[in-house]
Amino acid sequence: MRKVMAACLVAAGAVLASAPAQAYWFDIDTVPAVKGNDTGGIIAYPLAMQADARQIAVDHCARYGKVVRFLGVQPNYGGYVSFACRWVPYGAAERPLRTLY
């Protein structure tokens, strides 16, 4: 019985010892290319150079029935394009188009 318990402890120790090494196989610190909510968001700068960042922001804000206003750009590695979603101002003839995906 003691040999079985010793073998179980050795096996459990081996599993626990290998667990931290497996954590590096998964990319936990990834950031989505577009992140935001009803007040605005950010678009990763590499995506903004490959795709139409303006249309991405317009589609994002239109989901909430708002219009987009660009705030700033950080044109470097790890930078982003920031935008705000604003209500349609008074006097506007029509509401923004709502995209359905």
Jmol script that loads the backbone (N, CA, C; Angstrom):
load data "model"
ATOM      1  N   MET A   1       0.827  -1.190   0.000  1.00  0.00           N
ATOM      2  CA  MET A   1       0.000   0.000   0.000  1.00  0.00           C
ATOM      3  C   MET A   1       0.873   1.255   0.000  1.00  0.00           C
ATOM      4  N   ARG A   2       1.998   1.176   0.716  1.00  0.00           N
ATOM      5  CA  ARG A   2       2.884   2.342   0.756  1.00  0.00           C
ATOM      6  C   ARG A   2       3.537   2.601  -0.591  1.00  0.00           C
ATOM      7  N   LYS A   3       3.806   1.536  -1.349  1.00  0.00           N
ATOM      8  CA  LYS A   3       4.415   1.717  -2.656  1.00  0.00           C
ATOM      9  C   LYS A   3       3.438   2.401  -3.623  1.00  0.00           C
ATOM     10  N   VAL A   4       2.153   2.073  -3.503  1.00  0.00           N
ATOM     11  CA  VAL A   4       1.137   2.697  -4.353  1.00  0.00           C
ATOM     12  C   VAL A   4       1.005   4.178  -4.011  1.00  0.00           C
ATOM     13  N   MET A   5       0.997   4.503  -2.729  1.00  0.00           N
ATOM     14  CA  MET A   5       0.907   5.911  -2.296  1.00  0.00           C
ATOM     15  C   MET A   5       2.137   6.686  -2.739  1.00  0.00           C
ATOM     16  N   ALA A   6       3.310   6.066  -2.643  1.00  0.00           N
ATOM     17  CA  ALA A   6       4.543   6.730  -3.076  1.00  0.00           C
ATOM     18  C   ALA A   6       4.508   6.972  -4.583  1.00  0.00           C
ATOM     19  N   ALA A   7       4.019   5.996  -5.346  1.00  0.00           N
ATOM     20  CA  ALA A   7       3.924   6.162  -6.799  1.00  0.00           C
ATOM     21  C   ALA A   7       2.931   7.268  -7.156  1.00  0.00           C
ATOM     22  N   CYS A   8       1.822   7.367  -6.426  1.00  0.00           N
ATOM     23  CA  CYS A   8       0.840   8.430  -6.663  1.00  0.00           C
ATOM     24  C   CYS A   8       1.425   9.800  -6.351  1.00  0.00           C
ATOM     25  N   LEU A   9       2.198   9.905  -5.276  1.00  0.00           N
ATOM     26  CA  LEU A   9       2.832  11.176  -4.925  1.00  0.00           C
ATOM     27  C   LEU A   9       3.865  11.589  -5.959  1.00  0.00           C
ATOM     28  N   VAL A  10       4.623  10.646  -6.467  1.00  0.00           N
ATOM     29  CA  VAL A  10       5.612  10.944  -7.501  1.00  0.00           C
ATOM     30  C   VAL A  10       4.911  11.404  -8.776  1.00  0.00           C
ATOM     31  N   ALA A  11       3.830  10.733  -9.156  1.00  0.00           N
ATOM     32  CA  ALA A  11       3.090  11.113 -10.360  1.00  0.00           C
ATOM     33  C   ALA A  11       2.460  12.495 -10.201  1.00  0.00           C
ATOM     34  N   ALA A  12       1.886  12.774  -9.045  1.00  0.00           N
ATOM     35  CA  ALA A  12       1.288  14.092  -8.799  1.00  0.00           C
ATOM     36  C   ALA A  12       2.356  15.174  -8.804  1.00  0.00           C
ATOM     37  N   GLY A  13       3.518  14.888  -8.228  1.00  0.00           N
ATOM     38  CA  GLY A  13       4.619  15.854  -8.239  1.00  0.00           C
ATOM     39  C   GLY A  13       5.111  16.143  -9.654  1.00  0.00           C
ATOM     40  N   ALA A  14       5.154  15.114 -10.494  1.00  0.00           N
ATOM     41  CA  ALA A  14       5.586  15.310 -11.881  1.00  0.00           C
ATOM     42  C   ALA A  14       4.588  16.168 -12.647  1.00  0.00           C
ATOM     43  N   VAL A  15       3.302  15.956 -12.408  1.00  0.00           N
ATOM     44  CA  VAL A  15       2.274  16.760 -13.084  1.00  0.00           C
ATOM     45  C   VAL A  15       2.368  18.214 -12.634  1.00  0.00           C
ATOM     46  N   LEU A  16       2.520  18.439 -11.347  1.00  0.00           N
ATOM     47  CA  LEU A  16       2.612  19.808 -10.832  1.00  0.00           C
ATOM     48  C   LEU A  16       3.896  20.494 -11.270  1.00  0.00           C
ATOM     49  N   ALA A  17       4.961  19.754 -11.406  1.00  0.00           N
ATOM     50  CA  ALA A  17       6.233  20.346 -11.830  1.00  0.00           C
ATOM     51  C   ALA A  17       6.191  20.755 -13.299  1.00  0.00           C
ATOM     52  N   SER A  18       5.432  20.051 -14.114  1.00  0.00           N
ATOM     53  CA  SER A  18       5.372  20.382 -15.536  1.00  0.00           C
ATOM     54  C   SER A  18       4.311  21.434 -15.851  1.00  0.00           C
ATOM     55  N   ALA A  19       3.417  21.748 -14.933  1.00  0.00           N
ATOM     56  CA  ALA A  19       2.338  22.707 -15.187  1.00  0.00           C
ATOM     57  C   ALA A  19       2.848  24.112 -15.490  1.00  0.00           C
ATOM     58  N   PRO A  20       3.807  24.690 -14.746  1.00  0.00           N
ATOM     59  CA  PRO A  20       4.263  26.039 -15.095  1.00  0.00           C
ATOM     60  C   PRO A  20       4.946  26.101 -16.457  1.00  0.00           C
ATOM     61  N   ALA A  21       5.585  25.034 -16.884  1.00  0.00           N
ATOM     62  CA  ALA A  21       6.246  25.034 -18.181  1.00  0.00           C
ATOM     63  C   ALA A  21       5.224  25.086 -19.310  1.00  0.00           C
ATOM     64  N   GLN A  22       4.048  24.555 -19.130  1.00  0.00           N
ATOM     65  CA  GLN A  22       3.033  24.577 -20.170  1.00  0.00           C
ATOM     66  C   GLN A  22       2.363  25.937 -20.285  1.00  0.00           C
ATOM     67  N   ALA A  23       2.442  26.770 -19.285  1.00  0.00           N
ATOM     68  CA  ALA A  23       1.785  28.074 -19.339  1.00  0.00           C
ATOM     69  C   ALA A  23       2.373  28.940 -20.445  1.00  0.00           C
ATOM     70  N   TYR A  24       3.618  28.715 -20.828  1.00  0.00           N
ATOM     71  CA  TYR A  24       4.237  29.521 -21.869  1.00  0.00           C
ATOM     72  C   TYR A  24       3.839  29.084 -23.273  1.00  0.00           C
ATOM     73  N   TRP A  25       3.205  27.929 -23.404  1.00  0.00           N
ATOM     74  CA  TRP A  25       2.745  27.486 -24.708  1.00  0.00           C
ATOM     75  C   TRP A  25       1.506  28.245 -25.141  1.00  0.00           C
ATOM     76  N   PHE A  26       0.781  28.818 -24.203  1.00  0.00           N
ATOM     77  CA  PHE A  26      -0.434  29.552 -24.517  1.00  0.00           C
ATOM     78  C   PHE A  26      -0.137  31.035 -24.507  1.00  0.00           C
ATOM     79  N   ASP A  27      -0.649  31.761 -25.478  1.00  0.00           N
ATOM     80  CA  ASP A  27      -0.430  33.191 -25.560  1.00  0.00           C
ATOM     81  C   ASP A  27      -1.551  33.898 -24.804  1.00  0.00           C
ATOM     82  N   ILE A  28      -1.332  34.143 -23.519  1.00  0.00           N
ATOM     83  CA  ILE A  28      -2.355  34.710 -22.646  1.00  0.00           C
ATOM     84  C   ILE A  28      -2.445  36.221 -22.814  1.00  0.00           C
ATOM     85  N   ASP A  29      -1.351  36.879 -23.124  1.00  0.00           N
ATOM     86  CA  ASP A  29      -1.309  38.335 -23.157  1.00  0.00           C
ATOM     87  C   ASP A  29      -1.618  38.902 -24.532  1.00  0.00           C
ATOM     88  N   THR A  30      -2.552  38.314 -25.246  1.00  0.00           N
ATOM     89  CA  THR A  30      -2.907  38.862 -26.550  1.00  0.00           C
ATOM     90  C   THR A  30      -3.963  39.953 -26.387  1.00  0.00           C
ATOM     91  N   VAL A  31      -3.904  40.916 -27.263  1.00  0.00           N
ATOM     92  CA  VAL A  31      -4.855  42.022 -27.255  1.00  0.00           C
ATOM     93  C   VAL A  31      -5.638  41.953 -28.559  1.00  0.00           C
ATOM     94  N   PRO A  32      -6.958  42.070 -28.517  1.00  0.00           N
ATOM     95  CA  PRO A  32      -7.713  42.024 -29.766  1.00  0.00           C
ATOM     96  C   PRO A  32      -7.391  43.221 -30.658  1.00  0.00           C
ATOM     97  N   ALA A  33      -7.556  43.051 -31.963  1.00  0.00           N
ATOM     98  CA  ALA A  33      -7.223  44.116 -32.911  1.00  0.00           C
ATOM     99  C   ALA A  33      -8.145  45.317 -32.759  1.00  0.00           C
ATOM    100  N   VAL A  34      -9.405  45.078 -32.405  1.00  0.00           N
ATOM    101  CA  VAL A  34     -10.368  46.159 -32.168  1.00  0.00           C
ATOM    102  C   VAL A  34     -11.014  45.909 -30.817  1.00  0.00           C
ATOM    103  N   LYS A  35     -10.983  46.923 -29.963  1.00  0.00           N
ATOM    104  CA  LYS A  35     -11.568  46.783 -28.635  1.00  0.00           C
ATOM    105  C   LYS A  35     -12.322  48.060 -28.328  1.00  0.00           C
ATOM    106  N   GLY A  36     -13.529  47.918 -27.781  1.00  0.00           N
ATOM    107  CA  GLY A  36     -14.284  49.109 -27.453  1.00  0.00           C
ATOM    108  C   GLY A  36     -15.649  48.785 -26.886  1.00  0.00           C
ATOM    109  N   ASN A  37     -16.379  49.851 -26.580  1.00  0.00           N
ATOM    110  CA  ASN A  37     -17.742  49.724 -26.073  1.00  0.00           C
ATOM    111  C   ASN A  37     -18.567  50.868 -26.646  1.00  0.00           C
ATOM    112  N   ASP A  38     -19.672  51.244 -25.998  1.00  0.00           N
ATOM    113  CA  ASP A  38     -20.551  52.268 -26.565  1.00  0.00           C
ATOM    114  C   ASP A  38     -19.977  53.677 -26.479  1.00  0.00           C
ATOM    115  N   THR A  39     -18.902  53.901 -25.741  1.00  0.00           N
ATOM    116  CA  THR A  39     -18.315  55.235 -25.645  1.00  0.00           C
ATOM    117  C   THR A  39     -17.147  55.432 -26.595  1.00  0.00           C
ATOM    118  N   GLY A  40     -16.628  54.367 -27.188  1.00  0.00           N
ATOM    119  CA  GLY A  40     -15.502  54.489 -28.107  1.00  0.00           C
ATOM    120  C   GLY A  40     -14.661  53.236 -28.096  1.00  0.00           C
ATOM    121  N   GLY A  41     -13.428  53.355 -28.583  1.00  0.00           N
ATOM    122  CA  GLY A  41     -12.560  52.197 -28.603  1.00  0.00           C
ATOM    123  C   GLY A  41     -11.223  52.496 -29.231  1.00  0.00           C
ATOM    124  N   ILE A  42     -10.457  51.417 -29.456  1.00  0.00           N
ATOM    125  CA  ILE A  42      -9.147  51.532 -30.066  1.00  0.00           C
ATOM    126  C   ILE A  42      -9.012  50.465 -31.149  1.00  0.00           C
ATOM    127  N   ILE A  43      -8.194  50.781 -32.151  1.00  0.00           N
ATOM    128  CA  ILE A  43      -7.875  49.862 -33.232  1.00  0.00           C
ATOM    129  C   ILE A  43      -6.361  49.737 -33.249  1.00  0.00           C
ATOM    130  N   ALA A  44      -5.844  48.521 -33.282  1.00  0.00           N
ATOM    131  CA  ALA A  44      -4.399  48.301 -33.317  1.00  0.00           C
ATOM    132  C   ALA A  44      -3.809  48.965 -34.566  1.00  0.00           C
ATOM    133  N   TYR A  45      -2.665  49.619 -34.414  1.00  0.00           N
ATOM    134  CA  TYR A  45      -2.070  50.359 -35.521  1.00  0.00           C
ATOM    135  C   TYR A  45      -1.702  49.462 -36.703  1.00  0.00           C
ATOM    136  N   PRO A  46      -1.154  48.254 -36.484  1.00  0.00           N
ATOM    137  CA  PRO A  46      -0.890  47.402 -37.652  1.00  0.00           C
ATOM    138  C   PRO A  46      -2.157  47.056 -38.443  1.00  0.00           C
ATOM    139  N   LEU A  47      -3.276  46.856 -37.763  1.00  0.00           N
ATOM    140  CA  LEU A  47      -4.536  46.606 -38.468  1.00  0.00           C
ATOM    141  C   LEU A  47      -4.994  47.854 -39.214  1.00  0.00           C
ATOM    142  N   ALA A  48      -4.782  49.018 -38.631  1.00  0.00           N
ATOM    143  CA  ALA A  48      -5.185  50.273 -39.269  1.00  0.00           C
ATOM    144  C   ALA A  48      -4.409  50.514 -40.558  1.00  0.00           C
ATOM    145  N   MET A  49      -3.179  49.994 -40.645  1.00  0.00           N
ATOM    146  CA  MET A  49      -2.397  50.143 -41.867  1.00  0.00           C
ATOM    147  C   MET A  49      -2.817  49.138 -42.941  1.00  0.00           C
ATOM    148  N   GLN A  50      -3.399  48.009 -42.537  1.00  0.00           N
ATOM    149  CA  GLN A  50      -3.787  46.981 -43.506  1.00  0.00           C
ATOM    150  C   GLN A  50      -5.240  47.123 -43.951  1.00  0.00           C
ATOM    151  N   ALA A  51      -6.113  47.540 -43.059  1.00  0.00           N
ATOM    152  CA  ALA A  51      -7.544  47.630 -43.358  1.00  0.00           C
ATOM    153  C   ALA A  51      -7.988  49.091 -43.264  1.00  0.00           C
ATOM    154  N   ASP A  52      -9.237  49.340 -43.594  1.00  0.00           N
ATOM    155  CA  ASP A  52      -9.801  50.682 -43.525  1.00  0.00           C
ATOM    156  C   ASP A  52     -10.253  50.952 -42.089  1.00  0.00           C
ATOM    157  N   ALA A  53      -9.410  51.638 -41.321  1.00  0.00           N
ATOM    158  CA  ALA A  53      -9.699  51.897 -39.911  1.00  0.00           C
ATOM    159  C   ALA A  53     -10.942  52.766 -39.751  1.00  0.00           C
ATOM    160  N   ARG A  54     -11.171  53.663 -40.686  1.00  0.00           N
ATOM    161  CA  ARG A  54     -12.346  54.529 -40.602  1.00  0.00           C
ATOM    162  C   ARG A  54     -13.625  53.711 -40.682  1.00  0.00           C
ATOM    163  N   GLN A  55     -13.676  52.756 -41.618  1.00  0.00           N
ATOM    164  CA  GLN A  55     -14.879  51.946 -41.765  1.00  0.00           C
ATOM    165  C   GLN A  55     -15.069  51.014 -40.563  1.00  0.00           C
ATOM    166  N   ILE A  56     -13.980  50.513 -40.000  1.00  0.00           N
ATOM    167  CA  ILE A  56     -14.073  49.664 -38.812  1.00  0.00           C
ATOM    168  C   ILE A  56     -14.690  50.451 -37.660  1.00  0.00           C
ATOM    169  N   ALA A  57     -14.242  51.686 -37.466  1.00  0.00           N
ATOM    170  CA  ALA A  57     -14.772  52.523 -36.385  1.00  0.00           C
ATOM    171  C   ALA A  57     -16.227  52.913 -36.639  1.00  0.00           C
ATOM    172  N   VAL A  58     -16.562  53.222 -37.882  1.00  0.00           N
ATOM    173  CA  VAL A  58     -17.947  53.583 -38.211  1.00  0.00           C
ATOM    174  C   VAL A  58     -18.872  52.403 -37.937  1.00  0.00           C
ATOM    175  N   ASP A  59     -18.472  51.196 -38.341  1.00  0.00           N
ATOM    176  CA  ASP A  59     -19.289  50.007 -38.087  1.00  0.00           C
ATOM    177  C   ASP A  59     -19.458  49.759 -36.591  1.00  0.00           C
ATOM    178  N   HIS A  60     -18.375  49.978 -35.828  1.00  0.00           N
ATOM    179  CA  HIS A  60     -18.446  49.757 -34.380  1.00  0.00           C
ATOM    180  C   HIS A  60     -19.433  50.720 -33.728  1.00  0.00           C
ATOM    181  N   CYS A  61     -19.343  51.994 -34.043  1.00  0.00           N
ATOM    182  CA  CYS A  61     -20.221  52.983 -33.412  1.00  0.00           C
ATOM    183  C   CYS A  61     -21.659  52.863 -33.900  1.00  0.00           C
ATOM    184  N   ALA A  62     -21.856  52.429 -35.154  1.00  0.00           N
ATOM    185  CA  ALA A  62     -23.210  52.294 -35.685  1.00  0.00           C
ATOM    186  C   ALA A  62     -23.983  51.208 -34.962  1.00  0.00           C
ATOM    187  N   ARG A  63     -23.303  50.247 -34.376  1.00  0.00           N
ATOM    188  CA  ARG A  63     -23.997  49.220 -33.586  1.00  0.00           C
ATOM    189  C   ARG A  63     -24.755  49.831 -32.421  1.00  0.00           C
ATOM    190  N   TYR A  64     -24.262  50.945 -31.918  1.00  0.00           N
ATOM    191  CA  TYR A  64     -24.887  51.617 -30.773  1.00  0.00           C
ATOM    192  C   TYR A  64     -25.720  52.815 -31.209  1.00  0.00           C
ATOM    193  N   GLY A  65     -25.896  53.026 -32.516  1.00  0.00           N
ATOM    194  CA  GLY A  65     -26.677  54.151 -33.011  1.00  0.00           C
ATOM    195  C   GLY A  65     -25.966  55.476 -32.847  1.00  0.00           C
ATOM    196  N   LYS A  66     -24.646  55.476 -32.938  1.00  0.00           N
ATOM    197  CA  LYS A  66     -23.844  56.688 -32.741  1.00  0.00           C
ATOM    198  C   LYS A  66     -22.949  56.929 -33.944  1.00  0.00           C
ATOM    199  N   VAL A  67     -22.331  58.097 -33.976  1.00  0.00           N
ATOM    200  CA  VAL A  67     -21.368  58.437 -35.022  1.00  0.00           C
ATOM    201  C   VAL A  67     -19.970  58.445 -34.419  1.00  0.00           C
ATOM    202  N   VAL A  68     -18.959  58.348 -35.290  1.00  0.00           N
ATOM    203  CA  VAL A  68     -17.575  58.220 -34.823  1.00  0.00           C
ATOM    204  C   VAL A  68     -16.860  59.563 -34.853  1.00  0.00           C
ATOM    205  N   ARG A  69     -15.954  59.756 -33.904  1.00  0.00           N
ATOM    206  CA  ARG A  69     -15.054  60.908 -33.885  1.00  0.00           C
ATOM    207  C   ARG A  69     -13.675  60.384 -33.529  1.00  0.00           C
ATOM    208  N   PHE A  70     -12.715  60.554 -34.424  1.00  0.00           N
ATOM    209  CA  PHE A  70     -11.361  60.070 -34.182  1.00  0.00           C
ATOM    210  C   PHE A  70     -10.635  60.993 -33.212  1.00  0.00           C
ATOM    211  N   LEU A  71      -9.891  60.407 -32.292  1.00  0.00           N
ATOM    212  CA  LEU A  71      -9.219  61.182 -31.257  1.00  0.00           C
ATOM    213  C   LEU A  71      -7.718  61.286 -31.465  1.00  0.00           C
ATOM    214  N   GLY A  72      -7.062  60.189 -31.825  1.00  0.00           N
ATOM    215  CA  GLY A  72      -5.616  60.257 -31.983  1.00  0.00           C
ATOM    216  C   GLY A  72      -5.040  58.993 -32.576  1.00  0.00           C
ATOM    217  N   VAL A  73      -3.772  59.110 -32.988  1.00  0.00           N
ATOM    218  CA  VAL A  73      -3.052  57.988 -33.586  1.00  0.00           C
ATOM    219  C   VAL A  73      -1.667  57.922 -32.955  1.00  0.00           C
ATOM    220  N   GLN A  74      -1.244  56.722 -32.610  1.00  0.00           N
ATOM    221  CA  GLN A  74       0.132  56.488 -32.163  1.00  0.00           C
ATOM    222  C   GLN A  74       0.806  55.654 -33.242  1.00  0.00           C
ATOM    223  N   PRO A  75       1.536  56.283 -34.166  1.00  0.00           N
ATOM    224  CA  PRO A  75       2.079  55.549 -35.311  1.00  0.00           C
ATOM    225  C   PRO A  75       3.398  54.840 -35.005  1.00  0.00           C
ATOM    226  N   ASN A  76       3.394  53.915 -34.080  1.00  0.00           N
ATOM    227  CA  ASN A  76       4.593  53.155 -33.746  1.00  0.00           C
ATOM    228  C   ASN A  76       4.207  51.727 -33.382  1.00  0.00           C
ATOM    229  N   TYR A  77       5.209  50.901 -33.165  1.00  0.00           N
ATOM    230  CA  TYR A  77       4.951  49.510 -32.808  1.00  0.00           C
ATOM    231  C   TYR A  77       4.192  49.469 -31.484  1.00  0.00           C
ATOM    232  N   GLY A  78       3.080  48.777 -31.445  1.00  0.00           N
ATOM    233  CA  GLY A  78       2.253  48.711 -30.246  1.00  0.00           C
ATOM    234  C   GLY A  78       1.298  49.875 -30.109  1.00  0.00           C
ATOM    235  N   GLY A  79       1.267  50.760 -31.085  1.00  0.00           N
ATOM    236  CA  GLY A  79       0.383  51.915 -31.028  1.00  0.00           C
ATOM    237  C   GLY A  79      -1.035  51.561 -31.437  1.00  0.00           C
ATOM    238  N   TYR A  80      -1.893  52.559 -31.409  1.00  0.00           N
ATOM    239  CA  TYR A  80      -3.291  52.336 -31.747  1.00  0.00           C
ATOM    240  C   TYR A  80      -3.934  53.609 -32.264  1.00  0.00           C
ATOM    241  N   VAL A  81      -5.079  53.446 -32.878  1.00  0.00           N
ATOM    242  CA  VAL A  81      -5.923  54.549 -33.326  1.00  0.00           C
ATOM    243  C   VAL A  81      -7.103  54.593 -32.371  1.00  0.00           C
ATOM    244  N   SER A  82      -7.330  55.716 -31.720  1.00  0.00           N
ATOM    245  CA  SER A  82      -8.429  55.816 -30.753  1.00  0.00           C
ATOM    246  C   SER A  82      -9.570  56.633 -31.347  1.00  0.00           C
ATOM    247  N   PHE A  83     -10.783  56.253 -30.962  1.00  0.00           N
ATOM    248  CA  PHE A  83     -11.963  56.947 -31.458  1.00  0.00           C
ATOM    249  C   PHE A  83     -13.032  56.964 -30.373  1.00  0.00           C
ATOM    250  N   ALA A  84     -13.944  57.930 -30.501  1.00  0.00           N
ATOM    251  CA  ALA A  84     -15.063  58.057 -29.569  1.00  0.00           C
ATOM    252  C   ALA A  84     -16.362  57.906 -30.348  1.00  0.00           C
ATOM    253  N   CYS A  85     -17.334  57.300 -29.711  1.00  0.00           N
ATOM    254  CA  CYS A  85     -18.671  57.177 -30.297  1.00  0.00           C
ATOM    255  C   CYS A  85     -19.552  58.254 -29.675  1.00  0.00           C
ATOM    256  N   ARG A  86     -20.154  59.085 -30.514  1.00  0.00           N
ATOM    257  CA  ARG A  86     -20.947  60.208 -30.024  1.00  0.00           C
ATOM    258  C   ARG A  86     -22.369  60.091 -30.552  1.00  0.00           C
ATOM    259  N   TRP A  87     -23.276  60.700 -29.810  1.00  0.00           N
ATOM    260  CA  TRP A  87     -24.674  60.724 -30.250  1.00  0.00           C
ATOM    261  C   TRP A  87     -24.783  61.570 -31.496  1.00  0.00           C
ATOM    262  N   VAL A  88     -25.786  61.311 -32.303  1.00  0.00           N
ATOM    263  CA  VAL A  88     -26.031  62.093 -33.515  1.00  0.00           C
ATOM    264  C   VAL A  88     -26.454  63.492 -33.082  1.00  0.00           C
ATOM    265  N   PRO A  89     -25.781  64.543 -33.579  1.00  0.00           N
ATOM    266  CA  PRO A  89     -26.111  65.903 -33.136  1.00  0.00           C
ATOM    267  C   PRO A  89     -27.483  66.351 -33.627  1.00  0.00           C
ATOM    268  N   TYR A  90     -28.049  67.337 -32.920  1.00  0.00           N
ATOM    269  CA  TYR A  90     -29.323  67.910 -33.348  1.00  0.00           C
ATOM    270  C   TYR A  90     -29.177  68.500 -34.738  1.00  0.00           C
ATOM    271  N   GLY A  91     -30.227  68.414 -35.520  1.00  0.00           N
ATOM    272  CA  GLY A  91     -30.197  68.958 -36.864  1.00  0.00           C
ATOM    273  C   GLY A  91     -29.738  67.951 -37.900  1.00  0.00           C
ATOM    274  N   ALA A  92     -29.287  66.791 -37.474  1.00  0.00           N
ATOM    275  CA  ALA A  92     -28.874  65.773 -38.444  1.00  0.00           C
ATOM    276  C   ALA A  92     -30.128  65.208 -39.108  1.00  0.00           C
ATOM    277  N   ALA A  93     -30.060  65.014 -40.393  1.00  0.00           N
ATOM    278  CA  ALA A  93     -31.237  64.593 -41.150  1.00  0.00           C
ATOM    279  C   ALA A  93     -31.613  63.146 -40.882  1.00  0.00           C
ATOM    280  N   GLU A  94     -30.647  62.300 -40.624  1.00  0.00           N
ATOM    281  CA  GLU A  94     -30.961  60.890 -40.440  1.00  0.00           C
ATOM    282  C   GLU A  94     -30.001  60.248 -39.433  1.00  0.00           C
ATOM    283  N   ARG A  95     -30.431  59.124 -38.918  1.00  0.00           N
ATOM    284  CA  ARG A  95     -29.613  58.368 -37.968  1.00  0.00           C
ATOM    285  C   ARG A  95     -28.545  57.595 -38.742  1.00  0.00           C
ATOM    286  N   PRO A  96     -27.454  57.192 -38.088  1.00  0.00           N
ATOM    287  CA  PRO A  96     -26.442  56.398 -38.789  1.00  0.00           C
ATOM    288  C   PRO A  96     -26.983  55.014 -39.146  1.00  0.00           C
ATOM    289  N   LEU A  97     -26.427  54.444 -40.191  1.00  0.00           N
ATOM    290  CA  LEU A  97     -26.838  53.110 -40.601  1.00  0.00           C
ATOM    291  C   LEU A  97     -26.407  52.098 -39.544  1.00  0.00           C
ATOM    292  N   ARG A  98     -27.262  51.174 -39.245  1.00  0.00           N
ATOM    293  CA  ARG A  98     -26.956  50.144 -38.265  1.00  0.00           C
ATOM    294  C   ARG A  98     -26.515  48.890 -39.011  1.00  0.00           C
ATOM    295  N   THR A  99     -25.297  48.446 -38.740  1.00  0.00           N
ATOM    296  CA  THR A  99     -24.801  47.241 -39.421  1.00  0.00           C
ATOM    297  C   THR A  99     -25.230  46.012 -38.668  1.00  0.00           C
ATOM    298  N   LEU A 100     -25.673  45.027 -39.387  1.00  0.00           N
ATOM    299  CA  LEU A 100     -26.120  43.767 -38.797  1.00  0.00           C
ATOM    300  C   LEU A 100     -25.189  42.660 -39.254  1.00  0.00           C
ATOM    301  N   TYR A 101     -24.561  41.992 -38.285  1.00  0.00           N
ATOM    302  CA  TYR A 101     -23.650  40.895 -38.617  1.00  0.00           C
ATOM    303  C   TYR A 101     -24.172  39.624 -38.034  1.00  0.00           C
TER     304      TYR A 101
END
end "model"
wireframe off; spacefill off
backbone 0.3
color backbone group
